[in-house]
Amino acid sequence: MKPSVSYLICATPRCGGYLLFEALENTGLAGIPGEYFWDDKEWAKKWGTTDYPGFLNKVKEKSTTPNGVFGTKLMWGYFDKFIGKVRQTPQFINRDLSPYAVLSELFPNLNYIWIMRRDKVRQAVSFWKGLQGLVWWKRIGDPEPKLEKELEYNFAAIDYLVQEIILHEAAWQAYFTRFNITPFTVIYEDFVPYYEETALRIMDWLKISYPEDLVFGERRLLKQADSVSEEWVQRYRDEKKEKENSMERCSPFSISSWNFNTSS
């Protein structure tokens, strides 16, 4: 089925995208969003598609509900790579189109949903744990993942990921500003306690019809943050504060002590 309504969930790693996937999928009417463009070769192999147009068609097939609503996720970290691959397909090759024009043509009646997390430190800690253990989600009934080695705290790694998240969010904002896009913004911390309400607000925004007594599907995603996460968050905050204080003490220049005498 060719989608009649499309949306992109614009994200950064560990911002709550999978939880938003679940909430929208559990409506049964708002697409079946997934993340396919990060590891497209593995998905193409799994589906038996042999070219990129075939892969894109399979994504649409897998992600569209019977009422014609399609949804998928795109992160800034592989945005340019994805656009580059799409531009090499027969539909777009040798056409000088902006990324916005490419996406608008690829996904009919395209809308943008932007999900963010206020607490960038907790987001970066979650990202760092995921990179080490390669466990990106946990669902009810899934076997407990077996880690090859114990997860290790690393201030420099977490600090780098905090800055990367901030930069990637700024890149999304620049994209929206450049193409005059007003996305539907979801803040993770506000979304968690209002799971179903947020999904319904998105459906209203997308103008998707649904019954007043809509029953959501079963929630299966489990919270991954644990006592280790909290320990690392606090440890990072303490170390960050200590380093900032140390820099202030060692700095040869202090704006508070500068003589702003402009008379001459």
C-alpha positions in Angstrom: 0.0 0.0 0.0 1.3 3.5 -0.9 1.1 5.6 2.3 -1.3 8.5 2.4 0.2 10.0 5.5 3.9 9.8 6.5 5.9 10.9 9.4 9.6 10.9 10.4 10.6 10.6 14.0 13.7 12.8 14.2 15.9 11.7 17.0 19.3 11.3 18.7 20.4 8.1 20.4 18.6 7.1 23.6 16.1 10.0 23.6 13.1 7.7 24.0 12.5 6.9 20.3 11.7 3.2 20.9 9.1 4.0 23.6 7.5 6.4 21.1 7.5 3.7 18.5 5.7 1.4 20.8 3.1 4.0 21.8 2.2 4.8 18.2 2.2 1.2 17.1 0.0 0.2 20.0 -2.7 2.5 18.6 -3.0 0.1 15.6 -3.6 3.1 13.4 -0.5 5.3 13.5 2.0 3.3 11.4 4.5 0.7 12.7 7.6 2.9 13.1 11.0 1.3 13.2 14.7 2.1 12.7 15.9 0.6 9.5 18.3 3.2 7.9 21.1 2.8 10.5 21.8 -0.8 9.7 20.2 -1.0 6.2 22.4 -3.8 4.9 21.4 -6.2 7.7 17.7 -5.4 7.1 18.1 -5.8 3.3 19.8 -9.2 3.9 17.0 -10.3 6.3 14.3 -9.3 3.8 16.1 -10.6 0.8 16.1 -7.2 -1.1 18.9 -6.8 -3.6 18.8 -3.1 -4.3 18.2 0.1 -2.4 14.8 0.9 -4.0 13.6 -2.6 -3.0 14.8 -2.0 0.5 13.0 1.4 0.7 9.8 -0.3 -0.6 10.1 -3.0 2.1 10.5 -0.3 4.8 7.3 1.3 3.6 5.5 -2.1 3.5 6.6 -3.0 7.0 5.9 0.4 8.5 2.4 1.2 7.1 -0.8 0.3 8.9 -3.9 -0.7 6.8 -5.3 2.8 7.0 -2.3 4.1 5.0 -0.2 5.7 7.8 3.5 5.3 7.5 6.1 6.1 10.2 9.9 5.7 10.6 12.8 7.0 12.5 15.9 9.0 11.3 18.8 10.1 13.5 21.1 13.0 12.5 24.1 10.8 12.9 23.3 8.9 9.7 21.1 11.6 8.0 23.6 12.5 5.3 24.5 8.9 4.6 20.8 8.0 4.1 20.1 11.0 1.8 23.2 10.1 -0.2 22.0 6.6 -0.8 18.5 7.7 -1.8 20.0 10.2 -4.2 21.7 7.3 -6.1 18.4 5.5 -6.7 16.9 5.8 -10.2 14.1 8.0 -8.9 16.5 10.7 -7.7 19.8 10.3 -9.5 21.0 13.4 -11.5 18.3 15.5 -9.8 19.5 18.6 -7.9 17.1 18.3 -4.9 17.5 19.5 -1.3 17.3 16.9 1.4 13.8 18.3 2.3 12.6 17.8 -1.3 14.0 14.3 -1.4 12.3 13.2 1.7 9.0 14.9 0.7 9.0 13.0 -2.5 10.1 9.7 -1.0 7.5 9.8 1.8 4.0 11.1 0.7 2.4 13.9 2.8 5.4 14.0 5.1 5.3 15.3 8.7 8.1 15.6 11.3 8.0 14.5 14.9 11.0 15.6 17.0 11.7 13.7 20.2 14.2 15.1 22.7 15.3 14.5 26.2 15.9 17.4 28.7 18.5 15.5 30.7 21.4 15.1 28.3 23.6 13.5 31.0 21.2 10.6 31.6 20.8 10.3 27.8 24.6 10.1 27.3 24.9 7.6 30.1 22.3 5.4 28.5 24.1 5.7 25.2 27.4 4.8 26.7 25.9 1.7 28.3 24.3 0.7 25.1 27.5 1.1 23.1 29.3 -1.2 25.5 26.6 -3.9 26.0 24.9 -3.5 22.6 21.5 -3.8 24.4 19.2 -1.1 23.0 15.9 -2.3 24.4 14.3 -4.8 26.8 10.8 -6.2 26.4 8.7 -8.3 28.8 9.5 -11.9 28.2 12.9 -11.4 26.6 15.7 -13.4 28.0 18.2 -11.5 30.2 21.0 -10.3 27.9 24.5 -11.8 28.6 27.2 -9.2 28.6 30.7 -10.3 27.5 32.3 -8.0 30.1 31.2 -5.7 32.9 30.2 -2.2 31.8 32.7 0.5 32.7 32.3 4.1 33.6 34.2 6.6 31.5 34.0 10.3 32.1 35.5 11.3 28.8 33.2 9.0 26.8 30.1 10.3 28.5 31.2 13.9 28.2 31.8 13.4 24.5 28.4 11.9 24.0 26.7 14.8 25.9 28.3 17.2 23.4 27.5 15.0 20.4 23.8 14.9 21.4 23.7 18.7 21.8 25.3 19.2 18.4 23.0 16.7 16.7 19.9 18.4 18.2 21.3 21.7 17.0 21.6 20.2 13.5 18.0 19.1 13.5 16.9 22.6 14.6 18.9 24.1 11.8 17.3 21.7 9.3 13.8 22.7 10.5 14.6 26.4 10.4 16.1 26.2 6.9 13.0 24.5 5.5 10.4 26.3 7.6 9.3 23.1 9.3 7.3 23.1 12.5 7.6 19.6 13.9 5.5 18.0 16.6 7.9 18.1 19.6 7.9 15.4 22.2 9.9 15.8 25.4 10.8 12.4 26.8 10.4 13.4 30.4 6.9 14.7 29.7 6.0 11.8 27.4 6.7 9.0 29.9 3.9 9.8 32.4 1.5 10.6 29.5 2.2 7.7 27.1 -1.3 7.2 25.6 -2.2 10.9 25.7 0.9 11.8 23.7 0.2 9.2 21.1 -3.4 10.5 20.8 -2.2 14.1 20.5 0.1 13.0 17.6 -2.8 11.2 15.9 -4.9 14.4 16.2 -2.0 16.4 14.8 -1.6 14.0 11.8 -5.4 14.1 11.4 -5.7 10.3 11.8 -9.3 9.2 12.7 -9.7 6.9 15.7 -12.6 5.7 17.8 -13.3 7.5 21.1 -12.9 4.1 23.0 -9.6 3.3 21.3 -7.8 0.5 23.2 -4.1 0.5 23.1 -2.0 -2.7 22.6 0.0 -4.2 25.4 3.0 -2.2 26.7 6.1 -4.5 26.6 9.1 -2.2 26.7 10.9 -2.2 30.0 12.9 0.6 31.6 16.6 0.1 31.2 18.0 2.7 33.6 19.0 1.2 36.9 21.1 1.9 40.0 24.3 1.8 37.8 22.9 4.4 35.6 22.1 6.7 38.6 25.5 6.1 40.0 27.2 7.1 36.7 25.0 10.2 36.3 25.9 11.5 39.7 29.6 10.6 39.3 29.7 12.4 36.0 28.0 15.5 37.4 30.4 15.6 40.3 33.5 15.2 38.1 32.2 17.8 35.6 31.7 20.3 38.3 35.1 19.6 39.8 36.8 20.1 36.4 34.9 23.3 35.7 35.9 24.7 39.1 39.5 23.7 38.5 39.5 25.5 35.2 38.1 28.6 36.8 40.8 28.5 39.5 43.6 28.0 36.9 42.3 30.5 34.3 44.7 33.5 33.9 41.7 35.6 32.8 38.6 36.4 35.0 36.0 38.7 33.5 34.9 39.7 37.0 38.3 41.2 37.7 38.7 42.9 34.4 38.9 46.7 34.5 36.3 48.0 32.1 37.7 51.6 32.1 36.6 53.1 28.8 37.7 56.6 29.5 40.7 57.8 27.5 
